[in-house]
Amino acid sequence: MNRRCLALTALALGLLGAQAGHLLAYQLRFGAAAQQIQSTGAHAYFPVVAKTALGAISAGLIGALLLVGLARLLSGRRVRSLSEPSFISLLAVLFSLQLATFALQEMAEALVAGTSFGSAADLLLWGTLGQLPVAIIAASALRWLSTRVESAVVLIRDVVRAVLSIASAPAPVAVRVYAAPDLALLVSRVAGSPMAKRGPPSPLPISAY
């Protein structure tokens, strides 16, 4: 996967993964009351956003696995690539995006509710506890899938091109080949030729002695 596609994928995954980290952070902080807090007041939007984010992540993961599985089925071998992005780099990018998204959400919710949001230390603490595990899982999945999905797409494209080229090739012309000359056919053809209309050669005169 080229740098641009990888960056866009990491951005989308970071924003979506932040919602899963938000769920985990509230679960760790408020325990059994987390679900009620996240579905009332300024947090009333969150259940729909969280379900949409988790659904998008699941759909993307299933689609990527289907591509890899199809490529493996067509090639008969494991789909691998020689180069893989750095896990630490992906983790740093995803964790930073998720933590920033979590902090912005918390501040926006506090402004809408007219309450004061927590201190920077609280946001950093609970944000890290909720977002870091999700970022680790997301970075591992993105690193594993990024190279294999790219290789799978290239392989499937090559197979489709090969099938299309075979389908568009002209059909071979059947030519009848005789393994040995047929005597009757040869005689009939010679009999119908101009040579067959000529009479036998006149006998040579024999000189009498």
C-alpha positions as CSV (number, residue, x, y, z in Angstrom):
1,M,0.0,0.0,0.0
2,N,1.4,3.4,-1.0
3,R,2.0,6.1,1.6
4,R,-1.1,8.1,0.6
5,C,-3.5,5.2,0.9
6,L,-1.8,4.1,4.1
7,A,-2.1,7.6,5.6
8,L,-5.8,7.9,4.6
9,T,-6.5,4.4,6.0
10,A,-4.7,5.3,9.3
11,L,-6.7,8.5,9.6
12,A,-10.0,6.8,9.1
13,L,-9.1,4.0,11.4
14,G,-7.9,6.4,14.1
15,L,-11.1,8.4,14.0
16,L,-13.3,5.3,14.1
17,G,-11.2,3.6,16.7
18,A,-11.4,6.6,19.0
19,Q,-15.1,5.7,19.6
20,A,-14.2,2.2,20.7
21,G,-11.5,3.7,23.0
22,H,-14.2,6.1,24.3
23,L,-16.4,3.2,25.3
24,L,-13.5,1.4,27.0
25,A,-12.4,4.6,28.9
26,Y,-15.9,5.2,30.3
27,Q,-16.3,1.5,31.2
28,L,-13.1,1.7,33.2
29,R,-14.0,5.0,34.8
30,F,-17.7,4.6,35.6
31,G,-18.2,0.8,35.6
32,A,-21.8,-0.3,35.4
33,A,-23.1,3.3,35.0
34,A,-21.0,3.9,31.9
35,Q,-23.8,2.9,29.5
36,Q,-26.3,5.2,31.1
37,I,-24.0,8.1,31.2
38,Q,-23.0,7.7,27.5
39,S,-26.7,7.6,26.3
40,T,-28.1,10.7,28.1
41,G,-27.7,14.4,28.0
42,A,-24.8,15.7,26.0
43,H,-23.7,12.1,25.3
44,A,-27.0,11.1,23.7
45,Y,-25.4,11.1,20.3
46,F,-22.7,8.6,21.3
47,P,-24.5,5.2,21.0
48,V,-25.4,5.9,17.3
49,V,-21.8,7.1,16.6
50,A,-20.2,4.2,18.3
51,K,-22.4,1.6,16.5
52,T,-21.7,3.2,13.2
53,A,-17.9,3.3,13.8
54,L,-17.8,-0.3,15.0
55,G,-19.9,-1.4,12.0
56,A,-17.6,0.5,9.6
57,I,-14.5,-1.1,11.1
58,S,-16.1,-4.6,10.9
59,A,-17.2,-4.1,7.3
60,G,-13.7,-2.9,6.3
61,L,-12.0,-5.8,8.1
62,I,-14.4,-8.4,6.5
63,G,-13.8,-6.9,3.1
64,A,-10.0,-7.0,3.5
65,L,-10.1,-10.6,4.7
66,L,-12.3,-11.6,1.7
67,L,-9.8,-10.1,-0.7
68,V,-6.9,-11.9,0.9
69,G,-8.8,-15.1,1.0
70,L,-9.8,-14.8,-2.7
71,A,-6.2,-14.1,-3.7
72,R,-5.0,-17.1,-1.7
73,L,-7.7,-19.3,-3.3
74,L,-6.6,-18.2,-6.8
75,S,-2.9,-18.5,-6.2
76,G,-2.9,-21.6,-4.0
77,R,-0.4,-20.0,-1.6
78,R,-0.3,-17.5,1.3
79,V,-0.5,-13.9,0.3
80,R,2.5,-12.0,1.7
81,S,4.6,-9.0,0.9
82,L,8.3,-8.4,1.5
83,S,7.8,-4.9,3.0
84,E,5.6,-4.0,5.9
85,P,5.1,-0.6,7.6
86,S,6.6,0.0,11.0
87,F,4.4,-1.1,13.9
88,I,5.7,1.7,16.2
89,S,5.0,4.3,13.6
90,L,1.4,3.1,13.0
91,L,0.9,2.8,16.8
92,A,2.1,6.4,17.4
93,V,-0.1,7.8,14.6
94,L,-3.2,5.9,15.6
95,F,-2.8,6.6,19.4
96,S,-2.2,10.3,18.8
97,L,-5.3,10.6,16.6
98,Q,-7.5,8.6,19.0
99,L,-6.3,10.5,22.0
100,A,-6.9,13.9,20.3
101,T,-10.3,12.8,19.2
102,F,-11.2,11.7,22.7
103,A,-10.1,15.0,24.2
104,L,-12.0,17.1,21.7
105,Q,-15.2,15.0,22.2
106,E,-15.0,15.4,26.0
107,M,-14.5,19.2,25.7
108,A,-17.3,19.5,23.1
109,E,-19.7,17.5,25.3
110,A,-18.8,19.6,28.4
111,L,-19.5,22.8,26.4
112,V,-22.9,21.6,25.2
113,A,-23.9,20.5,28.7
114,G,-22.6,23.7,30.2
115,T,-20.3,22.0,32.6
116,S,-16.6,22.2,33.1
117,F,-14.6,19.4,31.6
118,G,-11.9,17.5,33.5
119,S,-8.3,18.6,33.8
120,A,-5.7,17.9,31.2
121,A,-4.3,15.2,33.5
122,D,-7.7,13.5,33.8
123,L,-8.2,13.6,30.0
124,L,-4.7,12.2,29.4
125,L,-5.1,9.5,32.0
126,W,-8.5,8.1,31.0
127,G,-7.8,8.8,27.4
128,T,-4.6,6.7,27.5
129,L,-6.3,3.9,29.4
130,G,-9.1,3.7,26.9
131,Q,-7.3,4.5,23.6
132,L,-4.0,2.7,24.0
133,P,-5.3,-0.9,23.9
134,V,-7.5,-0.1,20.9
135,A,-4.6,1.6,19.2
136,I,-2.4,-1.4,19.7
137,I,-5.0,-3.8,18.2
138,A,-5.7,-1.4,15.3
139,A,-2.0,-0.9,14.5
140,S,-1.4,-4.7,14.5
141,A,-4.4,-5.2,12.2
142,L,-3.5,-2.4,9.8
143,R,0.1,-3.6,9.6
144,W,-0.9,-7.1,8.8
145,L,-3.6,-6.2,6.3
146,S,-2.0,-3.3,4.5
147,T,0.6,-5.3,2.6
148,R,-1.5,-8.4,2.1
149,V,-4.5,-6.5,0.7
150,E,-2.2,-4.7,-1.7
151,S,-0.6,-8.0,-2.9
152,A,-4.1,-9.6,-3.1
153,V,-5.4,-6.8,-5.3
154,V,-2.4,-7.1,-7.6
155,L,-2.8,-10.8,-7.8
156,I,-6.5,-10.7,-8.5
157,R,-6.0,-8.1,-11.2
158,D,-3.3,-10.2,-12.9
159,V,-5.6,-13.2,-12.9
160,V,-8.5,-11.2,-14.3
161,R,-6.3,-9.9,-17.1
162,A,-5.1,-13.3,-18.0
163,V,-8.6,-14.7,-18.1
164,L,-9.8,-11.8,-20.3
165,S,-6.8,-12.2,-22.7
166,I,-7.6,-15.9,-23.1
167,A,-11.3,-15.2,-23.7
168,S,-10.6,-12.6,-26.3
169,A,-8.0,-14.6,-28.2
170,P,-9.2,-15.9,-31.7
171,A,-10.3,-19.5,-31.8
172,P,-7.8,-21.8,-33.6
173,V,-8.8,-22.9,-37.1
174,A,-9.2,-26.6,-37.5
175,V,-7.1,-28.0,-40.5
176,R,-7.6,-31.5,-41.6
177,V,-4.3,-33.3,-41.9
178,Y,-3.9,-36.7,-43.5
179,A,-1.5,-38.9,-41.8
180,A,-0.9,-41.0,-45.0
181,P,-2.2,-40.4,-48.6
182,D,-5.4,-42.1,-49.3
183,L,-4.9,-44.2,-52.5
184,A,-8.5,-44.0,-53.7
185,L,-8.6,-40.2,-53.1
186,L,-5.3,-39.8,-55.0
187,V,-6.5,-41.9,-57.9
188,S,-9.8,-40.0,-58.2
189,R,-8.0,-36.7,-58.2
190,V,-5.5,-37.8,-60.8
191,A,-8.3,-39.2,-62.9
192,G,-10.1,-35.9,-62.9
193,S,-7.0,-33.9,-63.8
194,P,-6.0,-32.9,-67.5
195,M,-3.4,-35.6,-67.4
196,A,-6.1,-38.2,-67.3
197,K,-7.6,-37.0,-70.6
198,R,-4.4,-37.6,-72.6
199,G,-4.1,-40.9,-74.4
200,P,-1.4,-43.4,-73.9
201,P,1.8,-42.5,-75.7
202,S,2.1,-43.9,-79.1
203,P,4.5,-46.9,-79.4
204,L,7.8,-46.2,-80.8
205,P,8.3,-47.5,-84.4
206,I,10.3,-50.7,-84.4
207,S,12.7,-50.9,-87.3
208,A,12.7,-54.1,-89.1
209,Y,16.0,-55.6,-89.8
